[in-house]
């Protein structure tokens, strides 16, 4: 079976409402169509790489290509896991978690997006909590980072609710203009203090060597 050669296909994260896992081909198509239907208002751009500034069919294709690209470039010392997020069996967005030299740095970074009709329902907090549990509880990291442009109040609210603290700024050029992103950092101590979402993880043990963590 394919999962025997690539155990990440068997990884499952579950919260009270959500399931996070790698999508099948058909689910990836549904994810692409969700993105093509809109993620944010046209007047704003929450992404440092403005991949949604395209025609809907190109937005959809970019979701598929990005998913394949990250899997194809996977290395234990440099990886990004793009998990599809499911609510009642329907795909609602993507939650990413990634790391470089995890065994040494013991740090991950996260990112995410949600289809517009699923925003404002607490899903963003729950799906971020799921990958934080994977990172701190399963991969033994010490810190998790996130970044968002200063006008992305929803992302900042999720970070603060989960215990992140400000960690400086980043300067980006977006749509030919300077934009400032605020970095946020979550320590293990603050993660333990702010944990409020029940998360279960299935299928992690065989994935550990692929993620740069020797299996025990």
C-alpha positions in Angstrom: 0.0 0.0 0.0 1.1 3.6 -0.7 0.9 4.5 3.0 3.7 1.9 3.7 6.0 3.9 1.5 4.8 7.4 2.6 3.4 7.1 6.2 2.2 10.7 6.2 -0.8 9.5 4.3 -1.9 7.7 7.4 -1.5 10.7 9.7 -4.8 12.0 11.2 -5.4 14.9 13.6 -8.9 15.2 15.2 -10.6 17.9 17.3 -14.2 18.0 18.5 -15.3 19.3 15.1 -12.5 18.7 12.6 -10.3 16.2 10.9 -6.9 17.2 9.4 -5.1 14.9 7.0 -3.6 14.8 3.5 -6.3 14.9 0.9 -7.1 12.3 -1.7 -7.0 13.4 -5.4 -10.8 14.1 -5.4 -10.5 16.0 -2.1 -7.6 18.0 -3.5 -9.9 19.0 -6.4 -12.6 20.1 -3.9 -10.0 22.1 -2.1 -8.9 23.8 -5.3 -12.5 24.7 -6.1 -13.1 26.0 -2.6 -10.1 28.4 -3.0 -11.3 29.4 -6.5 -14.6 30.4 -4.9 -12.9 33.0 -2.7 -10.8 33.3 0.5 -10.7 37.1 1.1 -12.0 40.4 -0.2 -10.4 41.6 -3.4 -9.2 44.8 -1.7 -6.9 43.0 0.7 -4.1 40.4 0.4 -3.3 38.3 3.5 -0.6 36.2 1.8 3.0 37.2 1.4 2.9 35.3 -2.0 -0.2 36.8 -3.7 -1.4 33.5 -5.2 -5.0 34.5 -5.1 -4.4 37.5 -7.4 -5.3 35.3 -10.4 -8.3 34.1 -12.3 -10.3 31.5 -10.4 -9.1 28.6 -12.6 -5.5 29.7 -11.9 -6.1 29.9 -8.2 -7.5 26.4 -8.3 -4.5 25.1 -10.3 -2.1 26.8 -7.9 -3.6 24.9 -4.9 -3.0 21.6 -6.7 0.5 22.4 -7.8 1.5 23.8 -4.4 0.3 20.6 -2.7 2.2 18.4 -5.1 5.3 20.6 -5.0 5.6 20.4 -1.2 5.2 16.7 -1.2 7.7 16.3 -4.0 10.3 18.4 -2.3 9.9 16.7 1.1 13.1 16.1 3.1 13.4 15.2 6.8 15.5 18.4 7.3 13.1 20.7 5.4 9.4 20.0 5.1 6.0 21.6 5.0 2.9 19.5 5.7 -0.3 20.9 4.0 -3.2 19.3 5.8 -6.7 19.5 4.4 -9.2 20.5 7.0 -12.6 18.6 7.1 -15.8 19.7 8.8 -18.6 17.1 8.7 -16.8 15.4 5.8 -16.5 18.6 3.7 -13.2 20.2 3.0 -13.1 23.7 4.4 -9.5 24.9 4.1 -5.8 24.1 4.7 -3.6 24.1 7.8 0.1 23.9 7.3 3.0 23.1 9.6 6.6 23.0 8.6 10.1 22.8 10.0 13.8 23.0 9.0 16.4 21.0 10.9 13.7 20.1 13.4 15.9 17.8 15.6 18.3 20.7 16.2 16.1 23.9 16.1 13.0 22.3 17.7 10.8 24.9 16.1 7.9 24.8 13.6 6.0 27.5 11.6 2.3 27.4 10.7 0.0 28.9 8.1 -3.5 28.4 7.0 -6.5 29.5 4.9 -10.2 28.9 5.0 -13.0 29.2 2.4 -14.9 32.3 3.0 -18.2 30.6 4.0 -16.4 28.9 6.9 -14.7 31.9 8.4 -15.8 33.5 11.7 -16.9 30.2 13.2 -13.8 29.4 15.4 -12.6 26.8 12.9 -9.3 28.7 12.4 -8.5 28.4 16.1 -9.4 24.7 16.3 -7.3 23.7 13.3 -4.3 25.7 14.5 -4.7 24.0 17.9 -4.6 20.7 16.1 -1.2 21.2 14.5 0.2 22.8 17.7 -0.7 19.6 19.5 1.1 17.6 16.9 4.2 19.9 17.2 4.4 20.2 20.9 2.9 16.9 22.0 4.1 14.7 19.2 7.3 16.3 17.8 8.6 17.7 21.1 9.2 21.2 19.7 10.0 24.2 22.0 8.5 27.0 19.9 5.9 27.6 17.1 5.9 30.7 15.0 3.3 32.5 12.8 3.2 35.7 10.9 0.4 37.9 9.6 0.1 41.3 8.1 -1.0 43.9 10.6 -4.4 44.3 9.1 -5.1 40.6 9.4 -7.0 40.9 12.7 -8.5 37.4 12.5 -5.1 35.7 12.3 -3.8 37.8 15.2 -6.8 37.0 17.3 -6.3 33.3 16.8 -2.6 33.6 17.8 -3.3 35.6 20.9 -6.1 33.2 22.0 -3.7 30.3 21.7 -1.0 32.0 23.8 1.4 33.5 21.2 3.3 36.7 22.0 4.7 39.3 19.6 8.1 38.5 18.1 9.1 41.4 15.9 8.1 42.5 12.4 8.8 41.6 8.8 8.9 43.9 5.8 7.3 42.7 2.6 6.7 44.2 -0.9 3.1 43.3 -1.9 1.3 44.7 -4.9 4.2 47.1 -5.3 3.8 48.5 -1.8 5.5 48.1 1.5 3.5 46.0 4.0 4.4 45.1 7.5 3.8 41.6 9.0 3.8 41.0 12.7 5.7 37.8 13.8 4.2 35.8 16.7 5.9 33.1 18.8 4.4 30.4 21.1 6.6 28.8 23.6 6.0 25.3 25.1 5.1 26.9 28.5 2.5 29.2 26.9 1.1 26.3 24.8 0.6 24.2 27.9 -1.0 27.2 29.7 -3.5 27.9 26.9 -4.5 24.4 25.8 -8.2 24.2 25.6 -9.0 22.1 22.5 -9.0 18.3 22.8 -6.8 16.9 20.0 -6.1 13.3 19.1 -3.3 12.2 16.8 -3.3 8.9 14.8 -0.5 7.4 12.7 2.3 9.6 13.9 5.0 7.0 14.9 5.9 5.8 11.4 6.1 9.5 10.2 8.7 10.6 12.7 11.8 9.7 10.6 10.3 11.6 7.7 9.9 14.6 9.9 13.5 14.5 11.2 12.6 12.9 14.5 14.1 9.5 15.2 11.4 7.0 16.2 11.7 5.8 19.8 
